[in-house]
Amino acid sequence: MEYRRLGKAGVQVSALSLGSWLTFGKQISDEVAGDLMTIAYENGINFFDNAEGYAGGKSEEVMGKILKAKNWDRESYLVSSKVFFGAEPKGPNRVGLSRKHVIEGCHAALKRFQLDYLDFYFCHRPDVNTPIEETVWAMNTLLQQGKILYWGTSEWSAVEIMEAIKVAKENHLIGPTMEQPQYNMIERNKLEKEYLLLFRDYGLGTTIWSPLHSGVLSGKYNNADPGDTRLHLEGLDWLKNRTLAETKIEISKKVTAIAQELGVSMPKLAIAWCLRNPNVSTVILGASKAEQLKENLTALDVLPLLTEDVMKRIEDVLQNKPFI
Ligand code: NDP
């Protein structure tokens, strides 16, 4: 496993990490979740990603139980939560980024995890109903109390992140260390364009999500819909409609042909493509089966195959490189 600094921060994150969205507490049994975490940990993954909103809070409970049962050295792993969407039950002050919910949400997440502190705590989305200053102060209270070690954002605009950095600087507080954007062959704009100055001037780290664009870039939808996937879970029609667009499947088909020529699988190529970007601190993997995770964990081996020539051929297929 390769370890990367989280932007300019001193903490080292495994280049591949494991997330729990739609899987833990929902699509898979707790036993499979335990197997996934064990495979991940034994292969050098040191970061497990979670959020208060995943499976209404159940995802954190499941992960917490596994961590307790495994009894791994607390210094050997990093665990995150994200605040904004709220766990169950929801309520006007159980969502968003107010000081009340940021602090109470952290306490509730720690309880579900049965942990004393979170390594990473993300603002899961921007909150138009809370001044950024209020959220920055709340995060710093938690930092001072040792309940979180680093805080960051997810899917914030560069302007919003800049505002948080400015507020932090003016008040001698700690600003966001990392952002969690979607990044894959289909969604590239934030990471490859919008955040460039934040990387260059502020050393922002990134923990990127959906490297396979919810599975479409695994190539398994190329010829027919396999049917037994997350896109068929109840209530996820919005994700299915967004993910299974013809243009996206077309991209997957064409890149799969390049993967075949290279002698590697499509998921490995798609994940390695993300890893090749130096502004990616860690690629968060998702998996519903042990075999998927085992395959994805070998994506680092594909990096040496991604020569300038191969990258250009992929680019010719994608036709979506942001203009800078
Ligand atoms: P991916 O885009 O990589 O999708 C993962 C899913 O693709 C798996 O659960 C599985 O689903 C399928 N899959 C994975 N590997 C293979 C394989 N080798 N062959 C075939 N199918 C495969 O990542 P996620 O969307 O899961 O995102 C990763 C993590 O990022 C999440 O767990 C979460 O922690 C984080 N995240 C954060 C968000 C945010 O807003 N901050 C939003 C979304 C995710 P199936 O078997 O059902 O097809």
Boltz pocket constraint, residues with backbone or C-beta under 6 A from the ligand:
constraints:
  - pocket:
      binder: B
      contacts: [[A, 18], [A, 19], [A, 20], [A, 21], [A, 22], [A, 23], [A, 49], [A, 50], [A, 124], [A, 154], [A, 155], [A, 180], [A, 208], [A, 209], [A, 210], [A, 211], [A, 212], [A, 213], [A, 214], [A, 215], [A, 216], [A, 218], [A, 220], [A, 228], [A, 229], [A, 230], [A, 231], [A, 267], [A, 284], [A, 285], [A, 286], [A, 287], [A, 288], [A, 289], [A, 291], [A, 292], [A, 293], [A, 295], [A, 296]]
      max_distance: 6.0
